[in-house]
Amino acid sequence: MNVVINEFVLEGSGDIIISPSEITSLLWRGLEEDTRFDVGFNRDSTDSADFIIDGRCNITGSNYFEIDWTITNPAGSVTEEFSHEGNGLKQAREELVASLDEMLAPLVITTYPDSASVTIDGLFMGKSPITLTDDIPIGRHHFEAITPEGLVYKDSFYLTNDSTTFHFTLPQEPKSEIAYLKILSPPKCRLYVNGSHIPATHNLMYELQPGENEIRLISPQYGTRNLKLSMEPGDTVSLGFFTPLP
């Protein structure tokens, strides 16, 4: 996560010569193992920032701090106030990170169907279902999923400390709305479906529109068989000269 430190007001006794960036660097020193926060100082653009920190810092003597900061999450316009007064930077660091933690929440994403490629705020997170335990900044986030069939779904969600699980129903390929006819035909048999001649091939599956279909089989050896089949989507009917009526 990107934490941008804006230039803030620095106050103190005349013998203190230190910049806001330097005091912020001191506050962050020793927290390198916390890889969640990537800190930047005095950046011109904060478009990609997860958190923006600004406020005031008063230094009295060499080691007494009064800090009042506002931590803002631009995506959700959420703010958290951070204040510290006392000696020592270690406690100030702990309180600062605790304030940032208040603006994070775990995130669970499930989709139907699953195994979709999930992107959040332009970053690929993996395939659903996904549980992100490193925490995500609370606020609004953009969601995109690509199904295994290549269909794209886009949405957004608002993450809070109380709402951390989100389920999305993804688009699916339309299910087949056809019926099937399997012909058990003797040699030299001719097949007509709704008056149209179709080459008759033994054991071949023919796709038909659901509903009523007129089937006509003509064989030099066995004569003619005329049938009307009422077929539902997904039906499969095997038909020959000696098969019983479906």
C-alpha positions in Angstrom: 0.0 0.0 0.0 1.2 3.5 -0.8 1.2 6.0 2.0 1.9 9.6 0.9 3.1 12.1 3.5 2.1 15.6 2.6 4.1 18.6 3.8 2.8 19.4 7.3 3.3 22.2 9.7 6.4 21.8 11.9 6.8 23.8 15.0 9.4 23.8 17.8 12.1 25.6 19.6 14.6 27.5 17.6 17.5 25.1 18.0 15.5 22.3 16.3 16.4 22.0 12.6 14.5 19.1 11.1 12.1 18.8 8.1 8.7 17.1 8.1 10.1 14.4 5.8 12.9 13.7 8.3 10.6 13.5 11.3 8.3 11.2 9.3 11.3 9.0 8.3 12.2 8.8 12.0 8.7 7.7 12.8 8.8 5.0 10.2 12.3 3.8 11.2 12.3 0.2 12.5 9.1 -0.7 10.7 10.7 -2.0 7.6 9.5 -5.5 8.3 5.9 -4.3 7.9 5.7 -4.6 4.2 2.1 -3.4 4.0 3.1 0.3 3.9 5.3 1.9 1.2 5.9 5.4 2.3 6.5 8.4 0.1 7.3 12.0 1.1 6.1 15.2 -0.5 4.8 13.7 -3.8 3.2 15.9 -6.3 0.5 13.3 -7.2 -1.6 11.4 -4.8 -3.9 9.7 -7.4 -2.6 6.2 -6.6 -2.2 6.7 -2.8 -4.0 4.4 -0.4 -3.5 6.8 2.5 -2.5 10.5 2.7 -1.2 11.9 5.9 -1.0 15.6 6.8 -1.3 17.8 9.9 1.1 19.4 12.4 4.1 18.3 14.5 5.4 20.3 17.5 8.9 19.5 18.9 9.9 20.8 22.3 13.5 20.3 23.3 15.2 17.3 21.7 12.8 14.4 22.3 9.3 15.7 23.2 6.7 15.5 20.4 3.2 16.7 20.0 1.8 15.2 16.7 -1.7 15.7 15.3 -2.2 14.1 11.9 -5.2 13.3 9.7 -5.0 10.0 7.8 -7.2 10.0 4.7 -8.1 7.2 2.4 -8.9 9.0 -0.9 -10.8 6.0 -2.4 -13.4 6.0 0.3 -13.0 9.6 1.7 -12.5 7.9 5.1 -10.4 9.7 7.7 -8.7 8.7 11.0 -7.3 11.1 13.5 -3.8 10.4 14.9 -2.5 12.2 17.9 0.6 11.6 20.1 2.2 13.5 22.9 5.3 12.4 24.8 8.9 11.4 24.7 10.3 8.7 22.4 9.5 7.9 18.8 9.0 4.1 19.4 5.6 4.7 21.0 4.7 7.2 18.4 5.5 4.7 15.6 3.3 2.1 17.3 0.4 4.5 17.6 0.7 5.6 14.0 0.6 2.1 12.6 -2.3 1.3 14.9 -4.2 4.2 13.4 -3.5 2.9 9.9 -4.6 -0.5 11.0 -8.0 1.0 11.9 -8.4 1.8 8.2 -7.8 -1.7 7.0 -10.1 -4.8 6.8 -9.7 -8.3 5.5 -11.5 -9.2 2.3 -13.2 -12.3 1.0 -14.4 -12.6 -2.6 -16.5 -15.5 -3.8 -18.1 -15.8 -7.3 -20.5 -18.1 -9.0 -19.2 -19.8 -10.9 -15.8 -19.9 -9.2 -12.3 -20.2 -10.7 -12.7 -16.7 -12.2 -9.6 -14.4 -12.6 -10.2 -11.6 -10.1 -8.8 -8.1 -10.4 -9.3 -5.4 -7.7 -8.4 -1.8 -8.4 -6.4 -2.9 -11.5 -4.3 -5.5 -9.6 -4.7 -9.2 -10.3 -5.5 -11.1 -7.0 -5.8 -14.7 -8.2 -8.7 -17.0 -9.0 -11.9 -17.0 -6.9 -12.7 -17.8 -4.2 -10.1 -15.4 -2.7 -9.3 -14.5 0.9 -7.0 -11.5 1.4 -5.6 -11.5 5.0 -3.1 -8.8 4.5 -6.0 -6.3 4.7 -7.4 -3.9 2.2 -8.0 -0.1 2.8 -11.7 0.4 3.8 -13.6 2.3 1.2 -14.8 1.7 -2.4 -13.0 -0.6 -4.7 -13.4 -1.6 -8.3 -13.9 -5.3 -9.1 -13.4 -7.2 -12.4 -13.6 -10.9 -13.1 -13.0 -12.9 -16.2 -14.7 -16.3 -16.3 -13.0 -19.4 -17.6 -15.0 -18.9 -20.8 -13.6 -15.4 -21.2 -16.7 -13.4 -20.2 -15.9 -10.1 -18.4 -17.9 -8.8 -15.4 -17.2 -5.4 -13.7 -18.6 -4.1 -10.5 -17.6 -2.2 -7.3 -18.0 -2.8 -3.6 -17.6 -0.8 -0.4 -15.4 -2.4 2.2 -15.9 -1.7 5.9 -14.8 -3.3 9.1 -18.3 -4.8 9.4 -18.7 -5.9 5.8 -15.8 -7.9 4.5 -17.3 -10.7 2.4 -18.7 -10.1 -1.1 -20.3 -12.5 -3.6 -20.7 -11.8 -7.3 -22.8 -13.8 -9.8 -20.9 -13.8 -13.0 -22.3 -14.1 -16.6 -22.4 -17.5 -18.1 -22.6 -18.9 -21.7 -26.2 -19.4 -22.6 -27.2 -23.0 -22.1 -28.1 -25.1 -25.1 -31.7 -24.7 -26.1 -31.7 -27.4 -28.7 -32.9 -31.0 -29.0 -31.2 -34.0 -30.6 -32.3 -36.7 -33.0 -30.3 -39.9 -33.5 -31.1 -41.8 -36.7 -30.8 -45.6 -36.8 -31.1 -45.8 -40.6 -30.6 -48.8 -43.0 -28.6 -48.3 -46.1 -30.0 -45.9 -48.8 -32.4 -44.4 -46.3 -33.6 -40.8 -46.9 -34.5 -38.4 -44.1 -36.8 -35.4 -44.1 -37.1 -33.0 -41.2 -40.0 -30.6 -41.5 -40.1 -31.1 -45.2 -36.3 -30.5 -45.8 -34.2 -33.4 -47.0 -31.2 -34.2 -44.8 -28.6 -36.9 -45.6 -29.3 -39.8 -43.3 -26.2 -41.1 -41.6 -26.4 -44.0 -39.2 -25.8 -43.1 -35.5 -25.3 -39.4 -36.3 -26.8 -36.8 -33.9 -28.9 -34.1 -35.5 -29.7 -30.8 -33.8 -33.4 -29.8 -33.9 -35.3 -26.9 -32.6 -37.5 -27.8 -29.5 -41.2 -28.1 -30.2 -43.0 -30.2 -32.8 -40.9 -31.6 -35.6 -42.2 -33.8 -38.5 -39.9 -36.6 -39.3 -40.1 -38.8 -42.5 -37.9 -41.8 -43.2 -37.9 -43.4 -46.6 -36.2 -46.7 -47.3 -36.3 -48.8 -50.5 -36.5 -51.9 -48.4 -38.7 -51.0 -45.5 -41.0 -48.3 -46.9 -41.9 -45.0 -45.3 -42.3 -44.0 -41.7 -43.8 -40.6 -40.8 -43.7 -39.3 -37.2 -44.4 -36.1 -35.3 -42.1 -35.6 -32.4 -42.8 -33.1 -29.6 -39.3 -32.3 -28.2 -38.1 -30.4 -25.2 -34.8 -28.6 -24.9 -32.1 -31.1 -24.2 -34.2 -34.1 -25.4 -32.4 -36.9 -27.3 -34.5 -39.2 -29.4 -33.2 -42.3 -31.2 -35.3 -43.1 -34.3 -35.3 -45.9 -36.8 -37.8 -48.1 -38.7 -38.2 -50.6 -35.8 -37.8 -48.4 -32.8 -41.0 -47.8 -30.7 -42.6 -44.4 -30.7 -40.9 -42.0 -28.3 
